[in-house]
Amino acid sequence: MFFPRNDEARGDRLRREQVAKQICLDCPVQRDCRDYAIASGEA
């Protein structure tokens, strides 16, 4: 859900990103996860 496929179409990517954002919205470790993603170059 959080990482794209190489052959992913734009519409599929947008839908996948929307679902991922919904998952993150209420996550209790959102800040830690975001900080890790930024520090490791994932974001």
Backbone torsions as a table, in degrees:
resi	resn	phi	psi	omega
1	MET	NA	-31.5	-172.4
2	PHE	-97.6	-9.4	-178.1
3	PHE	-127.5	137.0	-177.1
4	PRO	-75.5	157.7	170.0
5	ARG	-90.4	156.9	-179.8
6	ASN	-62.9	-34.7	-175.8
7	ASP	-102.6	22.5	-175.1
8	GLU	-72.4	129.4	177.0
9	ALA	-74.5	156.5	-177.0
10	ARG	-56.9	-45.9	-179.8
11	GLY	-62.7	-40.5	177.2
12	ASP	-64.1	-40.7	179.0
13	ARG	-62.3	-45.0	-179.3
14	LEU	-62.6	-42.1	178.3
15	ARG	-65.4	-43.3	179.7
16	ARG	-62.3	-44.0	179.5
17	GLU	-63.6	-38.0	179.1
18	GLN	-63.8	-43.3	178.0
19	VAL	-64.2	-43.1	179.4
20	ALA	-61.6	-41.4	178.9
21	LYS	-64.0	-37.2	176.9
22	GLN	-63.8	-41.2	178.5
23	ILE	-61.7	-43.6	-176.9
24	CYS	-71.6	-25.6	-173.4
25	LEU	-53.3	-43.2	-176.9
26	ASP	-107.4	13.1	-176.4
27	CYS	-72.3	131.0	-178.7
28	PRO	-72.2	-14.9	179.2
29	VAL	-112.7	25.0	-177.1
30	GLN	-54.1	-46.5	-178.1
31	ARG	-63.8	-45.5	178.8
32	ASP	-62.0	-43.0	-179.9
33	CYS	-62.8	-46.0	179.1
34	ARG	-61.7	-44.6	179.3
35	ASP	-61.8	-39.9	178.1
36	TYR	-65.3	-45.0	-179.0
37	ALA	-60.3	-41.5	179.1
38	ILE	-67.8	-45.9	-177.6
39	ALA	-65.5	-31.6	-177.3
40	SER	-93.9	1.5	177.6
41	GLY	81.9	14.9	179.1
42	GLU	-82.1	-22.1	-176.0
43	ALA	-100.6	NA	NA
